[in-house]
Amino acid sequence: MNTVTRPRILVVGAGFAGVDCVRRLERKLAPDEADVTLVTPFAYQLYLPLLPQVASGVLTPQSIALSLRRSRKYRTRIIPGGAIGVDLKAKVCVIRTITDKIVNERYDYIVLAPGSVTRTFDIPGLTEHAFGMKTLAEAAYIRDHVISQLDLADASDNPAERAARLQFVVVGGGYAGTETAACLQRLTHAAVQRYPRLDPGLIKWHLIDIAPKLMPELGDKLGRSAQEILRRRGIEVSLGVSIAKAGPEEVTFTDGRVVPTHTLIWTAGVVASPLIATLGAETVKGRLAVTAEMCLPGHDGVFALGDSAAVPDLAKGQEGAVCPPTAQHAMRQGRKVADNVIATLRGEQMQPYVHKDLGLVVDLGGKDAVSKPLGIELRGLPAQAVARGYHWSALRTNVAKTRVMTNWLLNAVAGDDFVRTGFQARKPARLKDFEFTDSYLTPDEVRARVEGAGIDHP
Ligand SMILES: Cc1cc2nc3c(=O)[nH]c(=O)nc-3n(C[C@H](O)[C@H](O)[C@H](O)COP(=O)(O)OP(=O)(O)OC[C@H]3O[C@@H](n4cnc5c(N)ncnc54)[C@H](O)[C@@H]3O)c2cc1C
């Protein structure tokens, strides 16, 4: 069959949702049934739940960056770049390649899986001074930054500077923020042994959240256990508190406290990728409103899933419930969307997405963890075994599994060397630079660009 006549399936985003979708399409579709193209800025799938372990140096960045090309059935065309707009009428996706070239990619079916970005608020100084924990570059940057604070405090004779460099603030008491604070506190606690001039008592971690509880999904008892572990480790947890103002050398909390610090890590939730807004379609709290089959109503061949879509949570059985933005849903939605794309291609019936949440695992570093698999509450080593076992088995390739296991063993036996690499040390680290949130077009700009390229709107 001629290439031109084959239906074109375009998948946007190589995360949990996009990669599971592509792998399923490669496995189930005959090569002459359709062409599959994947748009992704990076050549890997990032295993985000283990990001705090990269920041704390337990894992190397490479071990959680899974190759997109390591698959026996691999045949997808990969466009290295990011989608910056979609024209649903003309069926064109506008892409900015990694060399900043803008290209129009036509499709017959589009699967939108660009995930989410860090949610920010209109707080003075926040976007200029906070780091996020959403990308591999951010995790590696934060690790270097935290170690550099110890180096600079050690070299300084100014007590005020020392105190400021040794205070760290994490905002967000969800699993991402809690794990980040816990893992990085372990890093500084262990690293300070190598700095005999520094008083370990000066190191102070703050974890704050505007909500009244940490990780409410865990339930009251397990949430309190997590909080107790953090307090025991010297992390000051403040609930019902947020940030009023952020500066380069201090952060002001909403309860009036002013904390001298050079480190503000912002993990207060996520919001759908800005790509979704370029569609001009209906959204639910920023996520694209889709059916249980993950289709966009009124637009044939448009599918969306993962963190960027509000997929009805049929397993909950509540009117209006949508699936939470988690990897366990994104992966399974990826496979179901692939089945639905194939069903559409073959003129068969699509199936709705239904998955009952399996629970939550929270790795607080070392032997500390809390987990709630299938509703069973676990603490300490059993919880840690479940957390690590779950993540390990969810890594897609055997090579990644081996890398992660080797890293865990090496770290348990030999510890960390606390090496500061110096990469990007002189570059300001703003959220938008890591997450490229200012790259997107408005719906009007998308239309103008598509029309300017001579592509008709039907
Ligand atoms: C620190 C942390 C810990 C977490 N821990 C857990 C956990 O323990 N359990 C759990 O279930 N979930 C966890 N999550 C949430 C989970 O990682 C997300 O819900 C999941 O990654 C969503 O999958 P996704 O495919 O929708 O998005 P992602 O996995 O984020 O993938 C989106 C992909 O799209 C790419 N992309 C973005 N914009 C564009 C664009 N414009 N064009 C092309 N490509 C684009 C991105 O580079 C990325 O590769 C955690 C998240 C974080 C940040």
PDBQT file of the ligand as one rigid body, heavy atoms in Angstrom, charges set to zero:
ROOT
HETATM    1  C1  LIG A 501       7.602  14.167  41.712  1.00  0.00    +0.000 C 
HETATM    2  C2  LIG A 501       6.412  13.396  41.232  1.00  0.00    +0.000 A 
HETATM    3  C3  LIG A 501       6.060  12.189  41.845  1.00  0.00    +0.000 A 
HETATM    4  C4  LIG A 501       4.968  11.466  41.384  1.00  0.00    +0.000 A 
HETATM    5  N1  LIG A 501       4.649  10.269  41.989  1.00  0.00    +0.000 NA
HETATM    6  C5  LIG A 501       3.622   9.523  41.511  1.00  0.00    +0.000 A 
HETATM    7  C6  LIG A 501       3.311   8.244  42.076  1.00  0.00    +0.000 A 
HETATM    8  O1  LIG A 501       3.959   7.804  43.037  1.00  0.00    +0.000 OA
HETATM    9  N2  LIG A 501       2.293   7.532  41.528  1.00  0.00    +0.000 N 
HETATM   10  C7  LIG A 501       1.554   7.985  40.464  1.00  0.00    +0.000 A 
HETATM   11  O2  LIG A 501       0.648   7.283  39.994  1.00  0.00    +0.000 OA
HETATM   12  N3  LIG A 501       1.812   9.197  39.912  1.00  0.00    +0.000 NA
HETATM   13  C8  LIG A 501       2.822   9.972  40.407  1.00  0.00    +0.000 A 
HETATM   14  N4  LIG A 501       3.093  11.194  39.858  1.00  0.00    +0.000 N 
HETATM   15  C9  LIG A 501       2.201  11.716  38.801  1.00  0.00    +0.000 C 
HETATM   16  C10 LIG A 501       2.532  11.092  37.457  1.00  0.00    +0.000 C 
HETATM   17  O3  LIG A 501       3.896  11.176  37.203  1.00  0.00    +0.000 OA
HETATM   18  C11 LIG A 501       1.720  11.767  36.348  1.00  0.00    +0.000 C 
HETATM   19  O4  LIG A 501       0.359  11.684  36.671  1.00  0.00    +0.000 OA
HETATM   20  C12 LIG A 501       1.981  11.085  35.023  1.00  0.00    +0.000 C 
HETATM   21  O5  LIG A 501       3.297  11.308  34.633  1.00  0.00    +0.000 OA
HETATM   22  C13 LIG A 501       1.019  11.594  33.948  1.00  0.00    +0.000 C 
HETATM   23  O6  LIG A 501       1.294  10.958  32.745  1.00  0.00    +0.000 OA
HETATM   24  P1  LIG A 501       1.129  11.736  31.369  1.00  0.00    +0.000 P 
HETATM   25  O7  LIG A 501       1.527  10.786  30.304  1.00  0.00    +0.000 OA
HETATM   26  O8  LIG A 501      -0.206  12.370  31.286  1.00  0.00    +0.000 OA
HETATM   27  O9  LIG A 501       2.166  12.929  31.474  1.00  0.00    +0.000 OA
HETATM   28  P2  LIG A 501       3.760  12.845  31.560  1.00  0.00    +0.000 P 
HETATM   29  O10 LIG A 501       4.204  11.537  32.077  1.00  0.00    +0.000 OA
HETATM   30  O11 LIG A 501       4.177  14.061  32.281  1.00  0.00    +0.000 OA
HETATM   31  O12 LIG A 501       4.185  12.931  30.052  1.00  0.00    +0.000 OA
HETATM   32  C14 LIG A 501       3.947  14.050  29.245  1.00  0.00    +0.000 C 
HETATM   33  C15 LIG A 501       4.971  14.025  28.141  1.00  0.00    +0.000 C 
HETATM   34  O13 LIG A 501       4.634  14.974  27.171  1.00  0.00    +0.000 OA
HETATM   35  C16 LIG A 501       5.759  15.748  26.844  1.00  0.00    +0.000 C 
HETATM   36  N5  LIG A 501       5.257  17.055  26.421  1.00  0.00    +0.000 N 
HETATM   37  C17 LIG A 501       4.869  18.082  27.190  1.00  0.00    +0.000 A 
HETATM   38  N6  LIG A 501       4.432  19.085  26.424  1.00  0.00    +0.000 NA
HETATM   39  C18 LIG A 501       4.538  18.659  25.154  1.00  0.00    +0.000 A 
HETATM   40  C19 LIG A 501       4.259  19.259  23.906  1.00  0.00    +0.000 A 
HETATM   41  N7  LIG A 501       3.761  20.479  23.830  1.00  0.00    +0.000 N 
HETATM   42  N8  LIG A 501       4.506  18.554  22.788  1.00  0.00    +0.000 NA
HETATM   43  C20 LIG A 501       5.021  17.304  22.867  1.00  0.00    +0.000 A 
HETATM   44  N9  LIG A 501       5.305  16.694  24.007  1.00  0.00    +0.000 NA
HETATM   45  C21 LIG A 501       5.055  17.362  25.143  1.00  0.00    +0.000 A 
HETATM   46  C22 LIG A 501       6.583  15.785  28.111  1.00  0.00    +0.000 C 
HETATM   47  O14 LIG A 501       7.929  16.050  27.822  1.00  0.00    +0.000 OA
HETATM   48  C23 LIG A 501       6.380  14.376  28.622  1.00  0.00    +0.000 C 
HETATM   49  O15 LIG A 501       7.279  13.490  28.043  1.00  0.00    +0.000 OA
HETATM   50  C24 LIG A 501       4.186  11.950  40.295  1.00  0.00    +0.000 A 
HETATM   51  C25 LIG A 501       4.550  13.162  39.691  1.00  0.00    +0.000 A 
HETATM   52  C26 LIG A 501       5.643  13.876  40.140  1.00  0.00    +0.000 A 
HETATM   53  C27 LIG A 501       5.998  15.169  39.468  1.00  0.00    +0.000 C 
ENDROOT
TORSDOF 0
